[in-house]
Amino acid sequence: MKRILVASVLLWFVFTTQLQAQNPAYPWGVSFKTLFMDYQSQNGGDISNFGAYHHGFEVGLLRSINQNINVYVPFKYGVVSSHENRELNCFHKKVYGVDGQLQYVFYKASTKLNPYAMLGVGGQLEEEGMFNLQIPFGVGAYFEIADNAYFNWQSSYRYSLEDDRNNLHHGLGFTYLFGNKDTTQVKPMIDMEAPLDSDGDGLEDEIDLCPQVAGPRELKGCPDQDEDGVPDYRDDCPAVAGIAAFKGCPDTDGDGISDNDDECPNMAGVPENKGCPEDKDGMGKLEKMDDDKDTDMDGVPDSKDRCPNTKGSASNDGCPDSQDKDGDGIPDAEDRCPNLRGSASAKGCPDRDGDGVSDFDDRCPDKAGLRALSGCPDSDGDGIDDGRDRCPNEYGSVANNGCPGIDASDLSTLETAMRAVQFNTGKATLKIESNTVLNQIGDIMQKYPNYNLVIEGHTDNVGSAVNNQLLSERRAQACYEYLIRRGISPARMTHTGYGENNPISDNNSLTGRSLNRRVEFKLKPR
């Protein structure tokens, strides 16, 4: 019997070592419990006779297969007594035991309490040398007290293959989890990081036209300080509400010419006179209206007064000589940012990088760039600013995020590799005929230094899902290690396995299963 017990324990360790499955958190754990052991109530005694319960101690090793299934091996020691009636083969002795148990945990990440059901097989050795096999089953719960620490309660009924040995075990103790978190089974994304939203306006930088300045979604993330529906980067009059037809500028006199182009913004005029009234006498003079009304009485008629409601001077077109509140040399009437010192090239607004695009319109205010790209630089001249260009020093296309396109012949090689890479049956050992296509993939990686390679292993559904998952991971890793030996940097490659989860054909036919057994190679911009 002792040999059977030792063999059972060894078999369990071999099984879990080969399985190598983990849950998304901590794969290993140790447990310590105080036991309340009851041999008398299940053999003719009274279950309410708590005085007949005896104490014991348990130390266990736990291995998580996934978030729902644990394998648990407890080692037990205690002193037990049978029924008090001496006619029923009474005993009082020390016992030693070991189990192999499976726990199914009703796991929810959002709760502190996670109950479970358990089933197992174990052996118990009594002090005088008697050994018996027992089958425990029961329930328990984990009470979370930290990310990797739990109080643990478990109650089990233990059916014995020997007479008068059925018993109850109740345990209360502490479980501590440890080990590195497993991320190998998480499916990779094109961008492993969360989308960046620099200005916090709810639009990620990738699609935000103004990623450094918060703005509404309907204006693609760009601000609109005058709330006229025209974003500031397209608004020639960002501080004054206007209309989209005039690039956000108003048309005060309603003559169809925006105020910033209208030399007579308060008098309806004609385009040929730059918005001023029509020259009816042909003498090159504007027709007088209301005897050249001068509202502010500064000697400059309203038709020529750029500040008709504020007294000014003729030398400054009717505006006050000193009306430059920010002192940048640009009169407030022409200054888009009259309260902020700026430059003439940015129409009076600040322009830190000196590229002629105001900081309010500049998506890259600290780097000189192009007006057509909202002030951002474009080092390779492909029309995609460096902030969005994944290959900023190589001419590329929008479809490839600014990177050069991949030749059709190279794409064909990657597609062929899915079926050309071969392994020995049921193993992750590459066949020698796979070397040719893997060498070609290595050459492709050298040809496209701005691309990374994603290696994905897949299997059919023959066999257990756990073994298929493990096999797919090892096969992807075998290709990864071969390419490293070919001189490809590990930093440019990732590998993962999906087991039988992503078939591309029907697993009910030989041909379909053959297609599903594959390793895929995908180039992604760095």
MIMIVEX-885197 format. One record per residue (C-alpha): residue number from 0; residue in three letters; y, x, z. Coordinates in nm, 2 decimals, m for minus. Each point is the difference from the previous one (the first is absolute). Layout:
seq; type; py; px; pz
NUM; ALA; Y; X; Z
...
end
This chain:
seq; type; py; px; pz
0; MET; 0.00; 0.00; 0.00
1; LYS; 0.24; 0.29; 0.08
2; ARG; m0.05; 0.13; m0.35
3; ILE; 0.09; m0.34; m0.14
4; LEU; 0.32; 0.00; 0.20
5; VAL; 0.10; 0.35; m0.11
6; ALA; m0.08; m0.08; m0.36
7; SER; 0.21; m0.32; 0.01
8; VAL; 0.30; 0.19; 0.14
9; LEU; m0.03; 0.27; m0.26
10; LEU; m0.03; m0.26; m0.28
11; TRP; 0.32; m0.17; 0.11
12; PHE; 0.20; 0.33; 0.00
13; VAL; m0.13; 0.09; m0.35
14; PHE; 0.09; m0.35; m0.12
15; THR; 0.36; 0.01; 0.13
16; THR; 0.05; 0.36; m0.11
17; GLN; m0.10; m0.07; m0.36
18; LEU; 0.19; m0.33; m0.01
19; GLN; 0.34; 0.16; 0.07
20; ALA; 0.17; m0.34; 0.00
21; GLN; 0.31; m0.05; 0.21
22; ASN; 0.24; m0.28; 0.09
23; PRO; 0.37; 0.02; m0.08
24; ALA; 0.08; 0.13; 0.35
25; TYR; m0.20; 0.23; 0.22
26; PRO; m0.37; 0.07; m0.11
27; TRP; m0.14; 0.12; 0.33
28; GLY; 0.01; m0.12; 0.36
29; VAL; m0.15; 0.07; 0.35
30; SER; m0.07; m0.27; 0.26
31; PHE; m0.04; 0.01; 0.38
32; LYS; m0.13; m0.31; 0.18
33; THR; m0.11; m0.12; 0.34
34; LEU; m0.32; m0.21; m0.03
35; PHE; m0.12; m0.30; 0.19
36; MET; m0.38; m0.01; m0.07
37; ASP; m0.21; m0.31; 0.08
38; TYR; m0.38; 0.03; m0.03
39; GLN; m0.09; m0.28; 0.24
40; SER; 0.16; m0.32; m0.14
41; GLN; m0.19; 0.03; m0.34
42; ASN; m0.33; 0.05; 0.18
43; GLY; m0.02; m0.30; 0.23
44; GLY; 0.31; 0.08; 0.22
45; ASP; 0.34; m0.17; 0.04
46; ILE; 0.28; 0.09; m0.24
47; SER; 0.25; m0.09; 0.28
48; ASN; m0.15; 0.25; 0.24
49; PHE; 0.28; 0.26; m0.07
50; GLY; m0.12; 0.20; 0.30
51; ALA; m0.31; 0.09; m0.21
52; TYR; 0.21; 0.15; m0.28
53; HIS; 0.01; 0.38; 0.00
54; HIS; 0.26; 0.25; m0.12
55; GLY; m0.04; 0.24; m0.28
56; PHE; 0.20; 0.22; m0.23
57; GLU; 0.03; 0.03; m0.38
58; VAL; 0.15; 0.26; m0.23
59; GLY; 0.00; m0.08; m0.37
60; LEU; 0.10; 0.14; m0.34
61; LEU; 0.16; m0.24; m0.25
62; ARG; 0.02; 0.04; m0.38
63; SER; 0.21; m0.24; m0.21
64; ILE; m0.14; m0.10; m0.34
65; ASN; 0.30; m0.21; m0.08
66; GLN; 0.25; m0.22; 0.19
67; ASN; m0.28; m0.26; 0.07
68; ILE; m0.32; 0.20; 0.06
69; ASN; m0.06; 0.27; 0.26
70; VAL; m0.32; 0.20; 0.08
71; TYR; m0.03; 0.07; 0.37
72; VAL; m0.25; 0.22; 0.19
73; PRO; 0.02; m0.04; 0.38
74; PHE; m0.18; 0.22; 0.25
75; LYS; m0.08; m0.20; 0.33
76; TYR; m0.10; 0.08; 0.35
77; GLY; m0.05; m0.23; 0.30
78; VAL; m0.21; m0.13; 0.28
79; VAL; m0.16; m0.34; m0.04
80; SER; m0.22; m0.24; 0.20
81; SER; m0.23; m0.28; m0.11
82; HIS; m0.06; m0.34; 0.17
83; GLU; m0.01; 0.01; 0.38
84; ASN; m0.34; m0.18; 0.01
85; ARG; m0.25; 0.28; 0.05
86; GLU; m0.27; m0.19; m0.18
87; LEU; 0.18; 0.04; m0.33
88; ASN; m0.04; 0.38; m0.04
89; CYS; 0.32; 0.08; 0.17
90; PHE; 0.16; 0.34; m0.06
91; HIS; 0.32; 0.20; 0.09
92; LYS; 0.06; 0.31; m0.21
93; LYS; 0.23; 0.21; m0.21
94; VAL; 0.02; m0.06; m0.37
95; TYR; 0.13; 0.20; m0.29
96; GLY; 0.07; m0.15; m0.35
97; VAL; 0.15; 0.05; m0.34
98; ASP; 0.08; m0.26; m0.27
99; GLY; 0.11; m0.02; m0.36
100; GLN; 0.23; m0.30; m0.04
101; LEU; 0.19; m0.16; m0.28
102; GLN; 0.33; m0.18; 0.09
103; TYR; 0.17; m0.25; m0.22
104; VAL; 0.36; m0.02; 0.11
105; PHE; 0.22; m0.30; m0.09
106; TYR; 0.29; 0.23; m0.06
107; LYS; 0.36; m0.11; m0.04
108; ALA; 0.27; 0.27; m0.01
109; SER; 0.25; m0.24; 0.14
110; THR; m0.19; m0.08; 0.32
111; LYS; m0.07; 0.20; 0.32
112; LEU; m0.34; m0.17; 0.06
113; ASN; m0.28; 0.07; m0.25
114; PRO; m0.34; m0.17; 0.09
115; TYR; m0.33; 0.12; m0.14
116; ALA; m0.37; m0.08; m0.03
117; MET; m0.26; 0.27; 0.04
118; LEU; m0.37; 0.05; m0.08
119; GLY; m0.21; 0.31; 0.04
120; VAL; m0.32; 0.17; 0.11
121; GLY; m0.05; 0.23; 0.29
122; GLY; m0.25; 0.17; 0.23
123; GLN; m0.01; 0.02; 0.38
124; LEU; m0.18; 0.25; 0.21
125; GLU; m0.08; m0.08; 0.36
126; GLU; m0.02; 0.25; 0.28
127; GLU; m0.38; 0.00; 0.03
128; GLY; m0.02; 0.07; m0.38
129; MET; m0.06; m0.35; m0.14
130; PHE; 0.18; m0.05; m0.33
131; ASN; 0.08; m0.32; m0.18
132; LEU; 0.19; m0.11; m0.31
133; GLN; 0.27; m0.26; 0.03
134; ILE; 0.20; m0.20; m0.25
135; PRO; 0.36; m0.07; 0.13
136; PHE; 0.24; m0.26; m0.14
137; GLY; 0.32; m0.14; 0.14
138; VAL; 0.37; m0.03; m0.02
139; GLY; 0.30; 0.21; 0.11
140; ALA; 0.37; 0.06; m0.06
141; TYR; 0.25; 0.28; m0.03
142; PHE; 0.34; m0.04; 0.17
143; GLU; 0.26; 0.23; m0.16
144; ILE; 0.21; 0.20; 0.24
145; ALA; 0.12; 0.27; m0.25
146; ASP; m0.04; 0.07; m0.37
147; ASN; m0.33; 0.18; 0.07
148; ALA; m0.10; m0.11; 0.35
149; TYR; m0.17; m0.32; 0.12
150; PHE; m0.15; m0.17; 0.30
151; ASN; m0.35; m0.11; m0.10
152; TRP; m0.23; m0.27; 0.14
153; GLN; m0.35; m0.08; m0.12
154; SER; m0.28; m0.23; 0.12
155; SER; m0.35; 0.02; m0.16
156; TYR; m0.34; m0.15; 0.04
157; ARG; m0.27; 0.26; m0.04
158; TYR; m0.34; m0.12; m0.12
159; SER; m0.28; 0.24; 0.10
160; LEU; m0.33; 0.06; m0.18
161; GLU; m0.16; 0.05; 0.35
162; ASP; m0.07; m0.27; 0.25
163; ASP; 0.24; m0.07; 0.28
164; ARG; 0.27; 0.22; m0.15
165; ASN; 0.25; m0.24; m0.16
166; ASN; 0.34; 0.06; 0.15
167; LEU; 0.38; m0.05; m0.02
168; HIS; 0.26; 0.27; m0.03
169; HIS; 0.37; m0.06; 0.07
170; GLY; 0.24; 0.29; m0.07
171; LEU; 0.37; 0.05; 0.06
172; GLY; 0.18; 0.32; m0.09
173; PHE; 0.22; 0.20; m0.23
174; THR; m0.02; 0.10; m0.37
175; TYR; 0.20; 0.28; m0.16
176; LEU; 0.02; 0.05; m0.38
177; PHE; 0.07; 0.33; m0.17
178; GLY; m0.02; 0.17; m0.34
179; ASN; 0.23; 0.02; m0.30
180; LYS; 0.09; m0.32; m0.17
181; ASP; m0.17; m0.05; m0.34
182; THR; 0.21; m0.06; m0.30
183; THR; m0.24; 0.10; m0.28
184; GLN; m0.10; m0.36; m0.07
185; VAL; 0.36; m0.13; m0.04
186; LYS; 0.06; m0.06; m0.37
187; PRO; 0.28; 0.23; m0.13
188; MET; 0.32; m0.14; m0.14
189; ILE; 0.21; 0.15; m0.27
190; ASP; 0.26; 0.08; 0.26
191; MET; m0.16; 0.07; 0.34
192; GLU; 0.32; m0.05; 0.19
193; ALA; 0.17; m0.33; 0.08
194; PRO; 0.28; m0.09; m0.25
195; LEU; 0.33; 0.15; 0.10
196; ASP; 0.30; m0.22; 0.06
197; SER; 0.28; 0.24; 0.09
198; ASP; 0.27; m0.26; 0.04
199; GLY; m0.21; m0.26; 0.18
200; ASP; 0.10; m0.29; m0.23
201; GLY; m0.36; m0.11; m0.06
202; LEU; m0.04; 0.16; m0.34
203; GLU; m0.20; 0.32; m0.03
204; ASP; 0.18; 0.29; m0.16
205; GLU; m0.22; 0.00; m0.30
206; ILE; 0.15; m0.33; m0.12
207; ASP; 0.34; 0.02; 0.18
208; LEU; 0.28; 0.09; m0.24
209; CYS; 0.21; 0.11; 0.30
210; PRO; m0.25; 0.14; 0.25
211; GLN; 0.26; 0.17; 0.23
212; VAL; 0.22; m0.31; 0.04
213; ALA; m0.12; m0.34; 0.12
214; GLY; 0.04; m0.30; m0.23
215; PRO; m0.15; m0.34; m0.08
216; ARG; m0.33; m0.04; m0.18
217; GLU; 0.15; m0.21; m0.28
218; LEU; 0.23; 0.30; m0.09
219; LYS; m0.30; 0.23; 0.02
220; GLY; 0.11; 0.16; 0.33
221; CYS; 0.36; 0.09; m0.10
222; PRO; 0.30; m0.10; 0.21
223; ASP; 0.27; m0.25; m0.11
224; GLN; 0.29; 0.04; 0.23
225; ASP; 0.22; m0.27; m0.17
226; GLU; m0.30; m0.24; m0.02
227; ASP; 0.07; m0.10; m0.36
228; GLY; m0.36; 0.04; m0.11
229; VAL; 0.07; 0.33; m0.18
230; PRO; m0.15; 0.30; 0.18
231; ASP; 0.25; 0.27; 0.09
232; TYR; m0.15; 0.26; m0.23
233; ARG; 0.08; m0.23; m0.30
234; ASP; 0.32; m0.14; 0.15
235; ASP; 0.32; 0.16; m0.14
236; CYS; 0.19; m0.19; 0.28
237; PRO; m0.25; 0.02; 0.29
238; ALA; 0.26; m0.10; 0.27
239; VAL; 0.13; m0.31; m0.19
240; ALA; m0.21; m0.30; m0.09
241; GLY; m0.03; m0.04; m0.38
242; ILE; m0.24; m0.12; m0.26
243; ALA; m0.30; 0.16; m0.17
244; ALA; 0.16; m0.03; m0.35
245; PHE; 0.28; 0.24; 0.11
246; LYS; m0.23; 0.24; 0.19
247; GLY; 0.09; m0.15; 0.33
248; CYS; 0.38; 0.00; m0.05
249; PRO; 0.22; m0.32; 0.02
250; ASP; 0.21; m0.15; m0.27
251; THR; 0.29; m0.13; 0.19
252; ASP; 0.20; m0.14; m0.29
253; GLY; m0.31; m0.14; m0.18
254; ASP; 0.08; 0.16; m0.33
255; GLY; m0.35; 0.14; m0.05
256; ILE; 0.10; 0.36; 0.09
257; SER; m0.11; 0.14; 0.33
258; ASP; 0.28; 0.10; 0.24
259; ASN; m0.10; 0.37; m0.01
260; ASP; 0.06; 0.00; m0.38
261; ASP; 0.29; m0.24; 0.01
262; GLU; 0.34; 0.15; 0.00
263; CYS; 0.14; m0.34; 0.09
264; PRO; m0.27; m0.13; 0.24
265; ASN; 0.23; m0.29; 0.12
266; MET; 0.11; m0.12; m0.35
267; ALA; m0.23; m0.13; m0.26
268; GLY; 0.00; 0.22; m0.31
269; VAL; m0.19; 0.12; m0.30
270; PRO; m0.24; 0.29; m0.05
271; GLU; 0.22; 0.18; m0.26
272; ASN; 0.28; 0.02; 0.27
273; LYS; m0.25; 0.11; 0.27
274; GLY; 0.02; m0.33; 0.17
275; CYS; 0.37; m0.05; m0.02
276; PRO; 0.17; m0.29; m0.18
277; GLU; 0.01; m0.01; m0.38
278; ASP; 0.27; 0.20; m0.19
279; LYS; 0.15; m0.30; m0.19
280; ASP; 0.31; 0.17; m0.15
281; GLY; m0.18; 0.29; m0.14
282; MET; 0.23; 0.25; 0.16
283; GLY; m0.26; 0.15; 0.22
284; LYS; 0.13; m0.18; 0.30
285; LEU; m0.18; m0.25; 0.21
286; GLU; 0.11; m0.36; m0.01
287; LYS; 0.19; m0.07; 0.32
288; MET; m0.15; m0.26; 0.22
289; ASP; 0.21; m0.17; 0.27
290; ASP; 0.28; 0.25; m0.08
291; ASP; m0.21; 0.29; 0.10
292; LYS; m0.06; m0.13; 0.35
293; ASP; 0.01; 0.27; 0.27
294; THR; m0.18; m0.15; 0.30
295; ASP; 0.05; 0.29; 0.24
296; MET; 0.35; 0.08; m0.12
297; ASP; m0.07; 0.37; m0.06
298; GLY; 0.16; 0.01; m0.34
299; VAL; m0.34; 0.01; m0.18
300; PRO; m0.09; m0.33; m0.17
301; ASP; m0.33; m0.16; 0.10
302; SER; m0.12; 0.06; m0.36
303; LYS; 0.01; 0.38; 0.06
304; ASP; m0.03; 0.00; 0.38
305; ARG; m0.34; 0.12; 0.12
306; CYS; 0.09; m0.11; 0.35
307; PRO; 0.19; m0.33; m0.08
308; ASN; 0.00; m0.12; 0.36
309; THR; 0.10; 0.33; 0.16
310; LYS; 0.33; 0.17; m0.05
311; GLY; m0.03; 0.34; m0.17
312; SER; 0.16; 0.23; m0.25
313; ALA; 0.02; 0.01; m0.37
314; SER; m0.15; 0.36; 0.00
315; ASN; m0.31; m0.14; 0.16
316; ASP; m0.03; m0.31; m0.22
317; GLY; 0.14; m0.23; 0.27
318; CYS; m0.23; 0.13; 0.28
319; PRO; 0.14; 0.18; 0.31
320; ASP; 0.02; 0.38; m0.05
321; SER; m0.17; 0.05; 0.33
322; GLN; m0.29; m0.24; m0.05
323; ASP; m0.29; 0.25; 0.03
324; LYS; m0.13; m0.08; 0.35
325; ASP; m0.29; 0.25; m0.02
326; GLY; 0.22; 0.28; m0.14
327; ASP; m0.24; 0.10; m0.27
328; GLY; 0.28; 0.00; m0.27
329; ILE; m0.13; m0.32; m0.16
330; PRO; 0.22; m0.31; 0.04
331; ASP; m0.16; m0.28; 0.19
332; ALA; 0.03; m0.23; m0.31
333; GLU; m0.23; 0.24; m0.18
334; ASP; m0.21; 0.11; 0.29
335; ARG; m0.34; m0.17; 0.03
336; CYS; m0.02; 0.13; 0.36
337; PRO; 0.36; m0.02; 0.12
338; ASN; m0.09; 0.07; 0.36
339; LEU; m0.23; 0.30; m0.07
340; ARG; 0.11; 0.33; m0.14
341; GLY; m0.17; 0.06; m0.33
342; SER; 0.02; 0.17; m0.34
343; ALA; 0.15; m0.11; m0.33
344; SER; m0.33; 0.03; m0.18
345; ALA; m0.15; m0.26; 0.25
346; LYS; 0.30; m0.22; m0.03
347; GLY; 0.13; 0.08; 0.35
348; CYS; m0.34; m0.03; 0.18
349; PRO; m0.18; 0.28; 0.19
350; ASP; m0.22; 0.22; m0.22
351; ARG; m0.17; 0.26; 0.22
352; ASP; m0.21; 0.16; m0.28
353; GLY; 0.29; 0.00; m0.26
354; ASP; m0.20; m0.16; m0.28
355; GLY; 0.26; m0.27; m0.07
356; VAL; m0.21; m0.28; 0.16
357; SER; 0.14; m0.14; 0.32
358; ASP; m0.21; 0.03; 0.31
359; PHE; m0.03; m0.38; 0.01
360; ASP; m0.15; 0.00; m0.35
361; ASP; m0.19; 0.33; 0.03
362; ARG; m0.37; m0.03; 0.08
363; CYS; 0.00; 0.37; 0.06
364; PRO; 0.33; 0.06; 0.17
365; ASP; m0.08; 0.36; 0.11
366; LYS; m0.13; 0.12; m0.34
367; ALA; 0.21; 0.01; m0.32
368; GLY; m0.15; m0.22; m0.27
369; LEU; 0.06; m0.22; m0.29
370; ARG; 0.20; m0.32; m0.01
371; ALA; m0.27; m0.16; m0.21
372; LEU; m0.25; 0.06; 0.28
373; SER; 0.23; m0.12; 0.27
374; GLY; 0.10; 0.35; 0.10
375; CYS; m0.35; 0.15; 0.03
376; PRO; m0.10; 0.32; m0.17
377; ASP; m0.26; 0.02; m0.28
378; SER; m0.12; 0.36; m0.01
379; ASP; m0.24; m0.05; m0.30
380; GLY; 0.22; m0.23; m0.19
381; ASP; m0.27; m0.27; m0.05
382; GLY; 0.23; m0.29; 0.12
383; ILE; m0.17; m0.03; 0.34
384; ASP; 0.20; 0.13; 0.29
385; ASP; m0.16; 0.27; 0.21
386; GLY; m0.04; m0.23; 0.30
387; ARG; m0.24; m0.23; m0.20
388; ASP; m0.15; 0.27; m0.22
389; ARG; m0.34; 0.13; 0.12
390; CYS; 0.04; 0.29; m0.24
391; PRO; 0.37; 0.08; 0.02
392; ASN; m0.02; 0.32; m0.19
393; GLU; m0.21; m0.12; m0.29
394; TYR; 0.10; m0.25; m0.26
395; GLY; m0.20; m0.32; 0.04
396; SER; m0.01; m0.37; m0.05
397; VAL; 0.08; m0.31; 0.21
398; ALA; m0.37; m0.11; m0.04
399; ASN; m0.11; 0.32; 0.18
400; ASN; 0.28; 0.00; 0.26
401; GLY; 0.18; 0.28; m0.17
402; CYS; m0.31; 0.22; m0.06
403; PRO; m0.14; 0.11; m0.34
404; GLY; m0.25; m0.23; m0.15
405; ILE; m0.37; 0.09; 0.00
406; ASP; m0.16; 0.07; m0.34
407; ALA; m0.24; m0.26; m0.13
408; SER; m0.27; 0.26; m0.03
409; ASP; 0.03; 0.10; 0.37
410; LEU; m0.01; m0.37; 0.10
411; SER; m0.31; m0.04; m0.20
412; THR; m0.16; 0.30; 0.18
413; LEU; 0.08; m0.16; 0.34
414; GLU; m0.16; m0.33; m0.12
415; THR; m0.31; 0.18; m0.13
416; ALA; m0.04; 0.19; 0.33
417; MET; m0.07; m0.32; 0.18
418; ARG; m0.34; m0.01; m0.18
419; ALA; m0.05; 0.37; m0.08
420; VAL; 0.00; 0.13; 0.36
421; GLN; m0.37; m0.02; 0.10
422; PHE; m0.18; 0.05; 0.34
423; ASN; m0.36; 0.03; 0.11
424; THR; m0.15; m0.34; 0.08
425; GLY; 0.11; m0.12; 0.35
426; LYS; 0.18; 0.33; 0.07
427; ALA; 0.35; 0.15; m0.02
428; THR; m0.12; 0.31; m0.19
429; LEU; 0.17; 0.04; m0.34
430; LYS; m0.22; 0.06; m0.30
431; ILE; 0.08; 0.30; m0.21
432; GLU; 0.10; m0.21; m0.30
433; SER; 0.29; m0.13; 0.21
434; ASN; 0.17; 0.34; 0.00
435; THR; 0.14; m0.04; m0.35
436; VAL; 0.20; m0.31; 0.06
437; LEU; 0.11; 0.12; 0.35
438; ASN; 0.13; 0.32; m0.16
439; GLN; 0.20; m0.22; m0.25
440; ILE; 0.15; m0.19; 0.29
441; GLY; 0.10; 0.33; 0.16
442; ASP; 0.17; 0.10; m0.32
443; ILE; 0.19; m0.34; m0.01
444; MET; 0.12; 0.06; 0.36
445; GLN; 0.14; 0.34; m0.11
446; LYS; 0.17; m0.16; m0.29
447; TYR; 0.18; m0.26; 0.21
448; PRO; 0.13; 0.17; 0.31
449; ASN; 0.21; m0.30; 0.10
450; TYR; m0.30; m0.23; 0.03
451; ASN; m0.25; m0.04; 0.29
452; LEU; m0.36; m0.10; m0.04
453; VAL; m0.17; m0.29; 0.18
454; ILE; m0.39; 0.02; 0.00
455; GLU; m0.18; m0.32; 0.08
456; GLY; m0.38; m0.04; 0.05
457; HIS; m0.19; m0.32; m0.06
458; THR; m0.36; m0.12; 0.02
459; ASP; m0.21; m0.30; m0.10
460; ASN; m0.14; m0.24; 0.27
461; VAL; m0.35; 0.14; 0.02
462; GLY; m0.08; 0.10; 0.36
463; SER; 0.21; m0.05; 0.32
464; ALA; 0.38; m0.03; m0.02
465; VAL; 0.04; 0.27; 0.26
466; ASN; m0.20; 0.25; m0.19
467; ASN; 0.17; m0.09; m0.33
468; GLN; 0.34; 0.05; 0.16
469; LEU; m0.10; 0.34; 0.13
470; LEU; m0.15; 0.10; m0.34
471; SER; 0.32; m0.10; m0.18
472; GLU; 0.21; 0.21; 0.23
473; ARG; m0.23; 0.31; m0.03
474; ARG; 0.00; m0.02; m0.38
475; ALA; 0.38; m0.02; m0.02
476; GLN; 0.02; 0.29; 0.24
477; ALA; m0.25; 0.20; m0.22
478; CYS; 0.24; m0.03; m0.30
479; TYR; 0.30; 0.08; 0.22
480; GLU; m0.17; 0.32; 0.13
481; TYR; m0.10; 0.10; m0.36
482; LEU; 0.36; m0.02; m0.12
483; ILE; 0.12; 0.20; 0.30
484; ARG; m0.24; 0.28; m0.12
485; ARG; 0.16; m0.03; m0.34
486; GLY; 0.34; 0.09; 0.16
487; ILE; 0.15; m0.35; 0.05
488; SER; 0.21; m0.02; 0.32
489; PRO; m0.15; m0.24; 0.26
490; ALA; 0.35; m0.13; 0.06
491; ARG; 0.00; m0.15; m0.35
492; MET; m0.32; m0.20; 0.04
493; THR; m0.14; m0.28; 0.22
494; HIS; m0.35; m0.14; 0.01
495; THR; m0.15; m0.31; 0.15
496; GLY; m0.30; m0.23; m0.04
497; TYR; m0.02; m0.38; m0.04
498; GLY; m0.38; m0.04; 0.00
499; GLU; m0.11; m0.32; m0.17
500; ASN; 0.33; m0.18; 0.06
501; ASN; 0.16; 0.04; m0.35
502; PRO; m0.25; m0.07; m0.27
503; ILE; 0.11; 0.00; m0.36
504; SER; m0.32; m0.17; m0.13
505; ASP; m0.28; m0.23; 0.11
506; ASN; m0.23; 0.16; 0.25
507; ASN; m0.28; m0.24; m0.11
508; SER; m0.09; 0.22; m0.30
509; LEU; m0.10; 0.36; m0.05
510; THR; 0.29; 0.06; m0.23
511; GLY; 0.25; m0.16; 0.24
512; ARG; m0.12; 0.21; 0.29
513; SER; 0.02; 0.31; m0.21
514; LEU; 0.36; m0.07; m0.08
515; ASN; 0.08; m0.07; 0.37
516; ARG; m0.13; 0.35; 0.10
517; ARG; 0.30; 0.20; m0.09
518; VAL; 0.28; 0.24; 0.11
519; GLU; 0.35; m0.09; m0.13
520; PHE; 0.28; 0.26; m0.05
521; LYS; 0.36; m0.13; 0.00
522; LEU; 0.32; 0.20; m0.06
523; LYS; 0.30; m0.11; 0.21
524; PRO; 0.36; 0.15; m0.01
525; ARG; 0.06; 0.22; 0.30
end
